[in-house]
Structure formats: C-alpha cells, structure tokens
Amino acid sequence: MDTIEGMRTFLAVVNDGSFVGGARKLMISPALASKYVGELEHRLGVRLLNRTTRSLSVTELGEEYVDRCRHVLASFDEMENVTSAGSKEPQGDLKLTAPAAFAERYLIRAIAAFRRKYPGISVDLDISDQQVDLVSQGIDLAIRDGALDDSSLVCKRLLPASNVICATPEYLAENGTPTHPLELENHACILDANMGNRNYWPMNIEGRQQNIPVSGGFAANSLNAIHAYVLASTGIAKLPAYCVGDDLKAGRLEEVLRAYATSHQAIYAIYPHSKYLPNKVRHFIDFLGPWFKLDSSFSTSLQLPANSMG
C-alpha cells in the first residue's frame, strides 16, 4: 500500500462513517480497507480512528489529518490531471450530487448516455435536495437549479430553467386565484425547507425584484414532496418547470402570477475552485449542456402552455 492509497481509504471511511461503506465506495473489501488504514496509522505512528465492534470515531489527531489529507489529495489529483488532460478518454471515479426531482427525471438518463460514451468513468450519485459541503464530502460536482453565494465554489450555467408558481384548479376554485404577489399572504403557500429564505419568494414587481413574504402550514426539504403536496389541493407552491410541466399541460395544475416571475434562472454545475479542473469533471460538464438541449422530454417540460397563466 502506498501513502496516497491509504489516505484515500482513510477519507472514504471517515466520509461514510464505516469501513463497510468506505470500502464499497472504493470497490475493495472492508478487511482490505481496515488493513490500509492500519498500515497508514503504523506509518504515521498515531491512531487516527477509534474502533469498537459497534462504532467508529475519529481521534483528535485524525481530525487534523482529515484536513491535511484533503489538501494533499486535491493537489495530487491536480498534478495527475495536468498529465492526463490531453488523454483521449477520461478515467476515474466521478462523485455527483443533485436534487431528487431533477436527478430521477432527467439526470439519470444523461449519466447513462455519458457512461456509454466514456465507459472508463464510474459515477457515484448522491441524491439530495440539501446543499452539501462539496469539499468535506469529497464531491466533484453538484447540479443545482440556482447558483450559490459561495466564493469557494465555481458556478457554471448549463441551461435556462424557470420556477413556476402553481396550484390545482380545485384549490384555486375554493380559495381564489391571486392576481398580485401581495395576495399570496391570503393563501397557504408550500415552503421549500432547503431555502435559507424559505418564507420569501422573489417576484418581479414593476421592473424591480422584491421578496414577497409567504407562509403556510407545510414545509419540506424535498421537491418531490412539495410536488405531491400541491397536487393534493393543499396550497400554492413554487416549483421548477421541469417538475410540473406535464401537470400544467394535463390541467392537473394551473400557473399563477406568471407576469411577476423573476428571470435569469438556470440550472448550474457547481464545483470547488481548482487550478486544474479534473479531466473527468470537464468532460461531464461539456457533455451535459448539449445533451439536455437534445433531450426532447426535458425541453418539452420547460415549454409551458400559454393558457397556464393566472
């Protein structure tokens, strides 16, 4: 075992919280993962992990070593990328994260097409609607329907998108259809718990963006859960067009307040700052934009019916 391999194994075990999960990510046996970490500890002369039959914890020195490992491995990978950037086929493990609604509807098909083109790439997809720490989780790339205000990350716009404020015809028939954003205070608004400002929806009023206060009796940290809840005629939701395009066309949902929708919305690829973008990440980003433009099911979902406006 070399030191780099031991460090990768140690980080995988720490990130997963177990030898079994860490070994699975590296496609080795738990026994071999334990051996590698033990050899690393022997070489360093310190204990990095406290092990019992039921639990695993990182020692104080282990916590310090985690940060050093991440920096060393990031530099090592950058150096390897310099020498391999010109290679014809990208290789290696690509760890991604994306929200469930987008991943399950569209990203899975894009990944399948990407791996058919580049079979040397292995993809590990973490499906989560929450904003995760890419560096600490060892994630190469996040796909999000919105940029992040974080100077340590790079946001690359992949393709345009939009959010839709909508409700079922039954809810609107019973509670009325809002014609101005300020009327949302009289409605049960379904909130996205992943948003830091979940009680405010940005709206374009007289050419200026304003944050409109909203409230309701239900919040969820899953777009799929919000989608299901609004279809139950429980209130008004703000969801990406790719989630509700089919519902709008079928009449299961109606769009409201379209004239006040904010512009410049998009789906982004987000990744940590790096002097050299890894070859596998660069190829995946370059692949995604054109692929989605050619994916008829995705482009159709963004073409909202003109009569959906309330």
Buried (B, 14 or more C-beta within 10 A) or exposed (E): BEEBBBBBBBBBBBBBEBBBBBBBBBEBEBEBBBBBBBBBBEEBEBBBBEEEEEEBEBBEEBEEBBEEBBEBBBEEBBEBBEEBEEEEEBBBBBBBBBBBBBBEBBBBBBBEBBBEEBEEBEBBBEBBBEBEEBBEEBBBBBBBBBBBEBEEBBBBEBBEBBBBBBBBEEBBEEBEBBEEBEBBEEBBBBBBBBBEEBBBBBBBBEEEEBEBEBEBEBBBBBBBBBBEBBBEBBBBBBBBBBBBBBBBBEEBBBBBBBEBBEEEBBBBBBBBEBEEBBBBBBBBBEBBBEBBEEBEEBBEBBEBEEEBEB
